[in-house]
Amino acid sequence: MTTIAAPRAGRKEWIGLAVLAMPTLLIAMDMTVLHLAVPSLTADLRPSTTQLLWIMDIYGFLVAGLLITMGTLGDRIGRRKLLLSGSAAFGAASVLAGLSTSAEMLLVTRALLGVAGATLMPSTLSLIRTMFHDAAQRTVAISVWMTCFAVGGALGPLLGGFLLNYFWWGSAFLIGVPVMVVLLVLGPVLLPEHRDEKAGKLDLGSAVLSLVAVLSVVYGLKLVVADGMGLLPVSFTGLGVAVGVAFVHRQRTLTDPLLDLKLFRERTFSASVALLTVGILVMAGSQLFTLQYLQLVHGLSPLVAGLWSLPNAAGLMAGAMTAPALAAKIRPGFVIAGGLVVAALGLGLLTLVSATAGLVILVTASAIMGAGLGPMAALSTDLIVGAAPPERAGAASAISETGTELGAGLGIAVLGSIGFGVYRSQIADTMPPGVDSEAAHESLGGAVAVAQDLPGKAGDELLAVAREAFTHGLHVTAVVGAVVALVLALLAMVLLHGVKPDASGHDPAADSAPQAGTPDDAATTETAATAEAAVSPL
C-alpha cells in the first residue's frame, strides 16, 4: 500500500501558531497574575473573606469545569468561530474586571473570564491539529504551545508585580485586552475554520453533568488542601465522582454524545491521558512546596521568589522544545520515560535541601525536574491530539486540558496532604515550651505569623522548628514524587512501546476512507501519512 505524504505547514501556519500562542500565554498568566494584587484589591474593594476566596478561585474552577463542553462545542460550530467569540468575550470581561467598583462586580467578571477562558484553551490546541497535518511538524507546534503555558505561568507574578509598582490593581486584568484585539484582527486571516459537519446537537444535560462533576472534584480537592480530610471535602469529591459516573453512562446511551468515549479505546490516547494527568500531579505537588520554601523558609518576597522559580520554567521550556527532535529518532514512549527519570533525579536532589541552606540546590533541582517533565507534557499532549480523528480534535484537546487541571488539583491535594501531614506530625513533637498555637501547628505560614507576635527568642525558636518540619515534609513529598515519576517512566515504555519515532501524530481516522461532505476532504485524504513520510519538523 502506497502512503501519501501529509501536507506540510508553510509560513502562514507558523505565523498562525504565533497568533495561537498569545491567548495560550495569557490564560496561564491570568491564573497567577492576580495573586500579588490581593492586598491592594482588598484595601480598595473590601471583599469579605469568602468573596476574596471566590474571586481568586472562580476563574480556574470554571475553566476546568467547562473545558469538555467548550471543546466539543468547537467541533460542532467551528473551532475558529469559538476561539474568536471567546476572545471577544475575554477582552470585554477583562475590561470590566479591571474597572470593577465592588467585590460583587469583580466576582462576576472573574466568572465571565473563566467561561471565556474555557473556550480558548481547547480551541487553540484543536486548531493546531487542523493546521499541522505533518506529524513531526505538529509535535513541534504542540511543544511551542506547551512552552507558552510554562512562560505564562512564570511571567504572571513577575508582570503583576511590575504593574502593581506603577498602576492600580485593575491593570493586571487589562494586559489581556491588546492580546485579544490582535487575535481578533489576525485570526480570521491566518487561522482556518474547521468543524464536524455530521456532529449532532449539543446535549445540555451532559454539559451540566460534566460541569458539576469537574467542579465538585476540584472544589473537594481544594478543601482537602485547606482543611485536610474531612466530611465536607470527601462529600464534594464523592459527589463529583458519582456525577462523573452518571455522565459516562449518559454518553453511552446518546446517539450524539457530548464526549465520544470511543476515543479511550485507542491505547495511545488513553495511556497518554493517564501519563499527562499523573505527571502534572507530580509537577504541581512539588511546586507547591518549592514555592513555599522560597518564601517562608528563605523569607523571599513573592516577586523575588518568582524570579528564583524562573529556572524551573526554563527547564520545562528546554525539555518541551527538545522533545520533538528526540521523538523524531527515538520512540516517544522512551523519550517520555527518559524525561521522567531525569525528573526523578531532580526530585531526589530536593532531599539535600536543609532548613538553613539550600537555595542553590533547590533551584538546580527545580530546573532539572522541569527539564525532565517538559518532554512528558509536550509529547503526551501531542499523542492525545494526534491519536484522535480530526473531527474530534476539539474533544480530544478538552480531555487533555481537563486531565491537566485534575492532575494539578490532585497533586496539590495528595502530595500537599502528605507533606503537611509530615509537618504537623514533626512540629507537634518539637514545638517550643510555652507555645501552643493551632495556627502554627497547621502550616508554616501560620507559624511565621505567630512567631512575629512572640516576645524574645520564642519567635526565633518557633521559626526554626517550623522551618525544619516543613523542610522534612518537602523531603518526603520529593521522595514520593520521585517514586511516582519512576513508575510512570516504566508505564510509558510499556504502554507506548508501539508508537514509533515520528508517529506521535498518527491519525486513526487515516486508516479508513475519508468521509465526503466535510470541508477538509482533500486535507483528510492527504493526512493518510505515516511517520515514515514525515521529514524535518521545520
N, C-alpha and C positions, 0 to 999 in steps of 0.2 A: 504494500500500500504506500503510495506516494503522499508525503505530507506537504502541506502548503505553508510556507513561512508566514508568520504573523506580521501584519503591517507594523512598521517601526514608527515610533513617535518622532515628529520633527520639531522645529523651533517653536511653532505655535503651541504645541502640547507642553513643552518645557516652560515656556512663559506662563501658560495657564497653570502649571504646577506652582509657580511662584505666587500667582494670584490666590490659589487654594491654600497656600501656606500661611497667608496673612490671617484669615479667620481662625485657623488652627492655633497659631501663635497666640492670638487674642483670647481664645477660650481658655487656654491654660493659664494665661496671665490673670484672667478675671477670677480664677479660683483662689488666687493668693494675694492679689493687689490690695484687697480691702483690709487685710489683717492690720497693717500699720496705721490705717485711718481710723481705727476704733476709738482711740482717745479723743480726737478732735470731733469725730462724728457724735460721740456720746455727749460731749460738752455742748454741742450745738442743738441736737435734736432731742436729747434727754430721753432715750428709749428705756423702757423697763428692762430688767434682766432677761425676761422671756422674749421680749421683742428683739433685743440685741442678738440673742442666740439664733432666732429665726432669720434675722437679717443676714447673719453670717452663713447660715446653712441652707436656706431655701433654694438658692441658686443651684448648688450641687445636687440637692435632692431631686429637683425637677429635671435637671439634665439627665441624671441616671434613670429616673422613672419613665421618661418619655422617649428614650433612645430607640427602643424596639418599634414603637408606634411611628415615630418620625422616619426611621429607616425604611419601613415598609411603605409608608405614605409616599416617600420619594420614588420608590419603584412604580407606584401607581400613577401619580400625577406628573412625574418628571423630576429628576434629581436637580437639574439646574433651576427649575422653577421653585422648588422647595428651598434651595440654597439662597436664591436671590430674595425670596419672600422673607425668609428667616433673617437675612442680613438687614433688610429694611426695618424689620421689627426690632432687631437687636440694636441698631443705631438709634431708633426712636426711644426705646426703653433706656438706653444709656444716657441720653439727654435728660429724660425725666428723672432718672436716678440721681444724676449729678446735681439737679436743681431741686431735689426734694426738700420740702419745708417741714416735714413731720416724719416721725418714725413709721407711722402707718403708710405714708406715701412711699417711703423708701422700701418698706417690706413688700408692697405690691409691685413696685417696679423691679425689685430683685427677682420676684417670682416671674414676671414677664421676661426678664433676661434669661432665666432658666429655661422657659419654654422655647424662646428663640434660639438659645444655645444648643438645645437638643436637636434642632433642625440642621444646624451647621455641621456637627461632628460626623454623622453618617453620610451626609451629602458630599462632603469633601473627599472622604475615602472612597465612596462608591463611584464618584466621578473619575478618580484616578483609575479605577478598574475599567471605566469606559474609554478613557483617553489612551491608556498604555496597554496595548494588546500583547506586545512582546514581553515574555516572562521576565527576562533579565532586566529590561528597562523598567518594568513595573516594580521589581524588587528595589531598584534604586529610588524610584519615585516614592514608594511607601517608606523607605528609610529616611528620606528627606522629610516626609510628612511626620514620621515619628520623632525625628530630631526636633521639629518645631515645638512639640509638647515639652521636651526637656528644656529648650531655650525659654519658652514662655513661662514655665514654672519657676525657673531660676530668675528671670527678669522681673516677674511680678512684684516681689518685695523690694527689689532694688529701684525699679521705676516708681513704685508707690512712695518709697522713702524720698526720692528726689523731688517728686511733685509736691509732697506734703511740706517740704522745706520752703517752697516758694508760693504755693497756691493753697486754696481751701480743699477740704476733704473730697468734695464732689469732682475735682479734677481727675481723680483716679478712675472715674467712670467714663469721662469724656474722651479718653485716649482711644476708645473703640470707634468713635464716630468717623474720623477720617479713613480708617481702615475699611469700614463698611461702605463709605462713599466710593472709594477706589474699586472695591469689589462690584458694586452695582454698576459702575461705568464700564469696567473691563470684562466683567463676567459674561454678558451677552455676546461679546465679540470673540472671546478666547475659549469659552467653555461650551462643550457640546451638550445637547439635550438628549436624554435617554429615559425611556420608561417601558414598562412591560405592558404591551397592548392587550394582552389576554388576562391581565390581573382583574380580579373581581372587585367588588366594593369593599371599603374599609369596614371591618367589623368593630363597631364601637364597644360592644361588650368585651371583646378580647382586649381592646385598648385600655379599658378601665381595669380589667383584671391584671394586666401587665404592670400598669402604673401602681396599683395597690400592692402588688407582690414585691416589686423592687423597692418602693418607698418604705414598706414595713420592715423589710430585711435591713436596709441601710440605716433606718432610724433605730432599729433594735441594736445593731452593731455599735452605733454611736452612743447609745445609752450604756452599753457594756463598758466602753472606754471611759465614760464619765463617771459611772456609779458602780461598776463591777457587775457581776452576775446577780440577777435578782428577778423577781416576778415580772416586773414591767418589761425589761429588755427581752426576757425569754418569751413573753407573751407576744410582743411585736414581731420578733423573729419567727416564732411559730406561726403567727398569722400570715406572715409573708410566704413561708414555705407552703402552707395549706392553700393559699390563693394561687401560688405558683403551680401547684398540682392541678387545681381546677382549670387554670389557664392552659396547661398542657392537654388536659382531657378535652377541653373545648376545641383546641386546634385539630385534634384528631377526628372530630365529628363534623367540622366545617368543610364545605366544598372549596371555599376560598379562604383559607386560614390567614390570620394576621401574620403568623410566623410558620413558615414551611418546615416542619420537623424532619422532613426528609434530608435536610442539609446535614443533620447529625449522623446520617447513615454513612456519609463519607468519612472514612477513618482519619484522613489527613485533617479534615475540618474539625471534627470533634476533639482529636488529640491536641491540635493547636490551640483551640479554645481553652482546654484544660491547662495546658502549659502556660499560656498567657495569663490566665487568672491567678494561678498559684505563684507564677513568677513575680507578678505585680504585688502579690501578698508579701513576699519576701522583701521586695523593694520598699513598699510603704511602711512595713513594720520596722525595718532597720532605720529608715529616715526619721521616723517618729522619735527614736532615741538619740540619733546623732545630732539632730537639730536642737533638742532639749539639752544635750550635753554642752553644745557650744554656748547656749545662752545661760543655763542655770548652773553648770559646773564651772565653766570658764568665765562666766559673767559678761559675755559679749552682748552688745545691743542687737536687736533684730536685724538691723541693716548690716552690721559687721558680720553677724552670723550668716546672713545671706551671701555676703562676699566669700566667706570661707566655705560655703557649700557649692560654689561655682565649680570646683574641680570634679565634684560628683556629676554635675550636669555635663561637663566637658568629657568625662569618661563615657557617659551614656551616649553622647553625640558621636564620639570616636568609635565606639562599639557598633552603633547603628549604621554608621556610614561605611565602615569596613566590611560589614556583613555581606553586602551584595557581591563584592569581589571574591570573598571566601566561598560563598554559596555557588558561584559560577564554576568552581573547581572541586569543591568538597560537598558531600551530601548535606543539605540544610539541617537535618537532624543531628549530624555530627558537629556542625558549626554551633548550633544552639547548645548542645551538650558541652562542648569545649568552653563556651562562654559562661555557662553555669558553673563549671569547675573553677574558672577564674573568679567568678563572683563569690564562690565558697571560700576561696583563698583570701579575698578581701574581707569577708565576714570574719574569718578566723583571725585576721590581723587585728580586728577590733578588740579581741580579748587581751591585747597587750596594753590597751589604754588604761591609765590609772586616774584616780580622782584628783591628783595634784599635778599631773603632767600627761602629755599625750596628744596635744593638739595636732602636731605634725603627723603622728601615726594615724589619728582619726581621719584627717583629710586625705592622706595617702590611701588608707583602706577604703574610703568612700569613693575615691576616683577609680580604684581597681574594681570595686564592686559595680560601679556604673558601667565601666568598660565591658564587664562580663555580662551584665544584664541587657546591654544595648542590642546585641545580636538576637537574643531571645525575643525582645519586644518587637523588633523590626521584622524578623523572619516569621515569627508566629502570626503576626498581623497579615503579612503577605500571603502566607499559606491559607489563612482563613478566607481572605478575599479571593484568592486565586482558585480555591477549591470549589467555590460556589458558581453556579451558572451566571452568565452576565445579567440576566433579567432578575436575579435575586441578589445582586451586589449590595443594594441598599440594606436588605435584611441582614446579610452577612456582616456588613460593616457595623450595623447596630449591635449585633451579637458580640462582635469583637470589642466594641466600646463598653457595652454592658459588663462583659467579663472583666474589663479593666477597672470599672467603677466598683464592682463587687469585690475584686481582688484587693483594691486599696482599702475598702471598708473592712474586709476580713483580716488584712494584715495588721491594721491598727487595732482591731478588736482582739484578735488571737494573740499576736506577739505582744501587743500592749498589755493584755491581761497577764501574760506570763511575766513580763519584765516588771510591771508594777506590783505583781504578787510577790516577786523576789524582794523588791524594795520594801514593801510593807513588812514582810517577814523579818528581814535583817534589821530594819530600823527599830522594830519592836524590841529587839534584844540589845540594842546599843544606844537607845535614847538616853541623853544625859540626865543625871539625877535632878529632880525638881521640875523637869519639863514634861508636861502632859498635855499634848495638843493633838486633837483629832486631825486638824488640817495638815500638820507636819507628818502625821502617820500616813495620810492618804497619798501625798505626792511630793515630789521635790519642790515644785512651785509653791506649795503650801508651806513647806519647811523654810524656804527662803523668805517668804512673807512673815512668818512667825519670828524667825531669827532677827529680823530688823527691829522688832519691838522688845527683844530680850536685853536685859542690862548686862554689862560687863562681858566676861568671857563665855557666858552661857550661849549667846548667839553664835559665836565662832565655833563652839563645840557642837552645837546642833547642825550648823552648816557642814562641818567636817564629816559627821556620821551620816548625814543625809546624802551628801555627795558620794560618799563611799558606798552606801547602799544602792544608790541609783546606778553607779558605775558597775556594781556587781550584777544588777538587773540587765544592764547593757551587755555584759559578757554572756549571760545566759541566753538572751534573745539572739545574740550573734551566733552562738553555737547552734541553737535550734534552726535559725535561718540557713546556716551553712549545711546542716544535715538535709534540710528540705531541698536546697539547691542541688546537692549531690544526688538525691533521689530523683529529682526532676531531670538531671542530666542522663541518668540511666534510662528513664522513661522516654526521653527524647530520642535516644539511639534506638530503642526497641520499637516505639510506636511510629516513628517517622523513617524507619530504615528503607522503606520502599520509595521514598522521594529522592529522585536523582538530582545531581547538580543541574542548576538552571531550570528545574522542573517545579519550582515553587509557585509558579503561576499556572500550573496545569488546570485546564478548564474541563471538568467532567462533561459539560454540555457539548464540547467539541467532538466527543466520540459518537454523537448522534447527528442526524441531519438537521440543519438549521430550520427553524420554523418560518414559514412565509408570513408576510404581513407586518413584520416588525421593522422599525426604522433602521435597524442595524443589520439587515440581511447580508449585505456584502461583507461587512466587517466580521459578522459572526462566522461566515464561511471561511474567511481568512484566518480566524483565530483557531483553526484546527491544528495549529502548530504544536510541535513538541519541543522540549527543552533543547534537544539536539540542534534545532533550527535556529535557536537564538544566538545572536552574536554579542559583541561587547555592549554593555548596558548603555553607553553614551554614544 
